[in-house]
Amino acid sequence: MALFYSVHVYNLKPGVSKAEFERFMAEQWMPYVMKKKGCQGAMLLKGYTGEWMTQKLDYATIEIWESAKANREAWGGPRKEWVTPADMKLLMERFRSYAAPESFRTLEFERQL
C-alpha cells in the first residue's frame, strides 16, 4: 500500500505562545485530524534552526493518509480552491490565529519504498 503524506510547514505569528499553540494542536487539532476517514497518523514537529538551515520554520504537521484520494475526500473532495469544511471552521479560525499566513506551505508526497 502506497501511503500519502501531507506536510504543512509554518511559523507562528509574533507574540504567540508556543505552549498555548502546542496545547491546542495536541488537544484539538490532532484528535480532529485522526478521526478523519483514511487518516493513518498525524504529528506535530517543532522546527530546527541549526547551522545548515537557511530558512527558519517554527513547526510542521505531517498527516499520513491511506491514499491521496482519502486525503482529498477528508477535506471535502477535490476542487480548484481550498474551502474550509463546515465542521472545521472554528478549528481553522483558531489555527489561523496562531500561524503566520505568509509562511504556510503544503508539500505532498506518495511513499514509494
N, C-alpha and C positions, 0 to 999 in steps of 0.2 A: 504494500500500500504506500503510495506517494503522499506524504503529508504536505500540507500547505502552511507556510509560516508568514504571518503578518507582523512586521516590525514597525513600531512607531517611535520616533526619537523627538525630543523636545527639551527646551529649557523652561524653567519656571519664571513667572513674572517677578520683577524686583519686589522685594518685601514679603514674598510668600513664605510662609513657614514650611520648611521641608518636612518637619514632623507631622504637621497637620495634613499636608498633601499625602504623605506615605500612609497615614492612618485612613484617609478617605479611599485610597487605592486598595488597601488591604481589606477594609470592612465593607466597601460598597462596590467599587468598580470591578475588581477581580471576581468576586462572587457572582455579579451580574453576567459577566462575560462567560464564566464557567458554566452557567445554566443554559447558554445558547446551544441549540441542537448542532452537533458536529464539532463542538469545541473539545479538543483533547488536552488542553493545558493553557495556562496563561501565567505570566510572571512580570514583575516589575524589577528593572535593573537600574542601579544607580550609576551614573556616568563616571568615567575615569578621565582625569586630566593630567596624565603623565607627560613625560618629556617628548614622546613621539606624537602627541595629539596636536593637530593644527586647528581644530575647532572643538570648543568645549560644549558638551551636551550634558545636561543635568540628569536626564532619565531616558530610559527606553522601556517600552512594554512590548512583549512578544506574546503573540497568540498562536497556538498550534491548532490547526483545523484538519479534519479528515480529508478535505479537498478544497480547491478554490471555489467550487460551486457551493459547498456548505458555508464557507465564509460569506459569500455574496448573499445567500438566502438568509443567513442570520441577521444581516443588516438591511433587509427589505428588498433584496433582489438586485440584479444588475440595472444600472441606469447611468446616464451621462454625467450627472452631477450628484454629489453627496446630499442626501436628505436625512436628517436625524429621525430614526424611527420614533413613533409617538411614545412608546414605553421607555424610551431612553432620554427624553428631553431634559428632565431635571438633572440626571447624572451628567449629561453632556454640558449643560449650563455650568454645573459645579466644576467639571474638569476644565472648561474654558476660563473659569475664574482663576485657575492656578497656572495654566500653561500659556507661554508667550506664543501667540499665533504665528508670528513670522519665523519661529524656529521649528515648527511642527513639520515633520516629514514622515511619509509612509513608504516602506520598502516591502515588497512581497516576493516570496521565494517558494518554489516547489522542491521538496527534497528529492534528490536523485540517487543518493547512495545510502 
